[in-house]
Amino acid sequence: MPISQIATEVGGPIFANTVASALMLRLFDVDIELFSDYLKKRFSGKDESVVQKNINAGKHGYEISDELLKNGRIKVQIQRDLLVKNEIIMDGIEALAMGA
């Protein structure tokens, strides 16, 4: 997947992480609106155009991944488990920072 090329098409190489994240989120069936809300919070201190460009980059990555899934070029079989809906994922540094 030419992530750098896709990022350049949507605004520049700086959007590569947003595109890559959206590609993966679609594979795991995460709602694009959740990602858009995250981007709004993440870039809330930036100019509105930065926020919107990231949202657009995310949507573009999401759409590409969606197309790959629909065409059968990629297949991911994951089932949602509502029992883990409120679980927290963190690494050791985050756990240490929280006092674990």
C-alpha positions in Angstrom: 0.0 0.0 0.0 1.7 3.3 -1.1 0.8 5.3 2.0 3.2 8.1 1.2 1.7 8.5 -2.2 -1.9 8.5 -0.9 -0.9 11.1 1.8 0.6 13.3 -0.9 -2.6 13.1 -2.9 -4.7 14.2 0.0 -2.4 17.1 1.1 1.2 16.0 1.7 3.4 13.5 3.3 2.6 14.8 6.8 -0.7 13.0 6.6 0.8 9.6 6.1 0.2 8.6 9.8 -3.5 9.6 9.5 -3.9 7.7 6.3 -2.2 4.6 7.7 -4.3 4.7 10.9 -7.5 5.0 8.9 -6.6 2.1 6.7 -6.0 -0.1 9.7 -9.1 1.1 11.6 -11.3 0.1 8.6 -9.8 -3.3 8.6 -10.8 -3.7 12.2 -14.3 -2.3 11.5 -13.8 0.8 13.6 -16.4 3.5 12.8 -14.9 6.4 10.9 -16.8 8.8 13.1 -14.9 7.6 16.1 -11.6 8.4 14.3 -12.9 11.8 13.1 -13.8 12.6 16.7 -10.4 11.6 17.9 -8.7 13.7 15.2 -10.8 16.7 16.3 -9.6 16.3 19.9 -6.0 15.5 18.9 -5.7 18.6 16.7 -8.0 20.9 18.7 -5.3 23.5 19.3 -4.4 23.7 15.6 -6.0 25.8 12.9 -9.3 24.4 11.7 -7.8 23.7 8.3 -5.3 21.3 9.9 -8.2 19.4 11.6 -10.2 19.2 8.4 -7.2 18.1 6.3 -6.5 15.3 8.8 -10.2 14.2 8.8 -10.2 14.2 5.0 -6.9 12.2 4.9 -8.5 9.7 7.4 -11.7 9.4 5.3 -9.6 8.8 2.2 -7.6 6.0 3.8 -10.7 4.5 5.2 -12.4 4.5 1.8 -9.4 2.8 0.2 -9.3 0.1 2.8 -13.1 -0.3 2.4 -12.7 -0.8 -1.3 -10.0 -3.4 -0.8 -12.3 -5.3 1.6 -15.3 -5.1 -0.8 -13.2 -6.3 -3.8 -11.9 -9.2 -1.8 -8.3 -8.1 -2.1 -8.0 -8.1 1.7 -9.9 -10.3 4.1 -10.0 -9.8 7.8 -12.3 -11.9 10.1 -12.7 -10.3 13.4 -15.8 -10.4 15.6 -16.7 -7.7 18.0 -16.8 -8.7 21.6 -18.9 -6.4 23.7 -17.4 -7.9 26.9 -14.2 -6.0 26.3 -15.8 -2.8 25.2 -14.5 -0.9 28.3 -11.1 -2.5 28.5 -8.0 -0.3 28.4 -5.0 -1.1 26.4 -1.7 0.4 27.5 2.0 -0.3 27.4 4.4 -0.6 30.3 5.3 3.1 30.3 1.7 4.2 30.4 1.0 1.7 33.3 4.0 3.0 35.2 2.8 6.6 34.7 -0.5 5.7 36.1 1.1 4.3 39.2 0.9 0.6 38.5 
